[in-house]
């Protein structure tokens, strides 16, 4: 008996749908991976902008009391936040007493699931202090809120997605104190 075939059979239709869904799942995995890479890159730019913002706030006086303010920008290991603190312009970094109860003037959150996974020199936190008006940088770290001035001329931040250890989901940002430049790859 000869059949005149005008339609797809059910099996042909199921095979075509299965192939389509396999292709969709494979392309989504790549899309999510590249989206995470973009989050890391964007977080690097945000950290760079945070450092420049703090410098600009110190130069052009952050105005909450209508006077010049020295600005500290604070980075903490395993954190996805950048915090800004303001202090009276007459104080130097060694005069300032900071504790856990000091309220930041601004908090910036990095992209979701992205954090600072390493700070070199090997520290748990770093503050970059910009003195009012001249914005001369000083690099300070705290150990149990005991202040230390670092003589290092360069700070490296490793920024990673979900604590990844491999490039491209882990990238490096360098801050060079003498030139006040930020470089990232």
C-alpha positions in Angstrom: 0.0 0.0 0.0 1.3 3.4 -0.9 0.8 6.4 1.4 0.6 9.9 0.2 2.7 11.8 2.8 1.6 15.4 3.4 2.5 16.0 7.0 5.4 15.3 9.4 5.1 12.3 11.6 5.1 12.6 15.4 8.6 11.1 15.7 10.1 13.6 13.1 8.5 16.4 15.0 9.9 15.3 18.4 13.4 14.9 16.9 13.3 18.4 15.5 12.1 19.9 18.8 14.8 18.0 20.7 17.6 19.3 18.4 16.2 22.8 18.8 16.3 22.6 22.6 19.8 21.2 22.7 21.0 24.1 20.6 19.2 26.6 22.8 20.8 25.1 26.0 24.3 25.1 24.5 24.0 28.8 23.4 22.6 29.9 26.8 25.6 28.4 28.6 27.9 30.5 26.4 25.8 33.6 26.9 25.9 33.3 30.7 29.6 32.8 30.7 30.2 36.0 28.6 27.8 37.9 30.7 29.8 37.0 33.8 33.0 38.1 32.1 31.3 41.4 31.3 30.4 41.8 35.0 34.0 41.4 36.1 35.1 44.0 33.5 32.5 46.4 34.6 33.5 46.0 38.2 37.1 46.8 37.3 35.8 50.0 35.7 33.7 50.8 38.8 36.7 50.4 41.1 38.8 52.6 38.8 36.1 55.2 38.8 35.7 55.0 42.6 39.4 55.9 43.0 39.1 58.8 40.6 35.8 60.0 42.3 37.5 60.1 45.7 40.3 62.1 44.3 37.9 64.5 42.6 35.8 64.8 45.8 39.0 65.8 47.7 40.0 68.4 45.1 36.6 70.0 44.7 35.6 69.6 48.3 32.9 67.2 49.2 30.2 69.5 50.6 28.3 68.2 53.6 29.5 70.9 56.0 30.4 73.6 53.5 34.1 73.2 54.0 36.9 71.2 52.4 37.0 67.5 53.2 39.7 64.9 52.9 38.4 61.7 51.4 39.2 58.1 52.1 38.1 55.4 49.7 38.0 52.0 51.5 38.4 48.5 49.9 38.0 45.3 51.8 39.0 41.8 50.7 36.0 39.5 49.9 33.7 42.4 49.7 31.7 43.8 46.8 31.5 47.3 48.3 33.6 50.5 48.0 33.1 52.9 50.8 33.9 56.6 50.9 34.6 58.5 54.1 35.0 62.3 54.6 37.1 64.0 57.3 37.9 67.6 58.2 40.6 69.1 55.8 42.9 70.1 58.7 43.5 66.5 59.7 46.2 64.3 58.1 45.8 60.6 57.8 47.8 60.0 61.0 45.4 62.3 63.0 42.2 60.5 62.0 40.7 58.0 64.4 38.4 55.7 62.5 36.3 52.9 64.0 33.5 50.6 63.0 30.9 53.3 64.0 32.1 55.8 61.4 29.4 56.1 58.8 30.5 56.3 55.1 29.3 59.2 53.1 28.8 57.0 50.1 28.7 53.2 49.4 29.1 51.8 46.0 28.2 48.1 45.3 30.0 46.2 42.5 28.2 44.0 40.1 26.3 41.0 41.5 28.5 38.0 42.5 31.7 40.0 41.8 34.1 40.8 44.7 37.6 41.8 45.5 39.3 38.5 46.1 42.9 39.6 46.8 44.7 42.9 47.7 48.4 43.0 47.2 50.4 43.6 49.3 48.7 40.8 51.2 46.2 42.8 53.3 42.6 42.4 54.2 41.7 46.0 53.6 43.2 49.2 52.0 42.3 52.8 52.3 43.5 55.4 49.9 43.5 58.8 51.6 43.3 62.0 49.5 44.1 65.2 51.4 41.7 68.1 50.7 42.5 70.4 47.8 45.8 68.9 46.7 44.5 65.3 46.7 47.9 63.8 47.6 47.4 60.1 48.0 48.4 58.0 51.0 47.9 54.3 51.2 46.8 53.0 54.6 45.7 49.6 55.9 44.0 48.6 59.1 44.6 45.6 61.3 42.0 45.4 64.1 41.5 49.2 63.4 45.2 49.9 64.1 46.4 52.1 61.3 49.5 51.4 59.2 50.8 53.6 56.4 52.1 51.5 53.5 55.2 52.6 51.6 54.3 50.5 48.6 54.0 52.4 45.5 51.6 50.0 43.8 48.4 48.2 45.0 47.0 45.3 43.1 43.3 44.2 43.4 42.2 40.9 42.1 38.5 41.1 41.1 36.7 37.8 40.5 33.3 36.4 39.8 32.2 34.0 42.5 35.8 33.6 43.7 37.0 32.3 40.4 40.8 31.6 40.2 41.2 31.7 36.4 41.3 34.4 33.8 38.9 35.7 32.4 36.6 35.5 35.4 39.4 36.8 37.6 41.1 40.1 36.5 43.7 42.4 38.0 43.6 46.1 38.6 46.7 48.1 39.6 46.8 51.5 41.4 50.1 53.3 41.1 50.5 55.9 43.8 53.2 58.2 42.3 51.2 58.9 39.2 47.7 58.2 40.7 46.9 56.0 37.7 44.7 53.0 37.6 45.5 50.2 35.1 43.4 47.1 34.5 43.3 44.3 31.9 
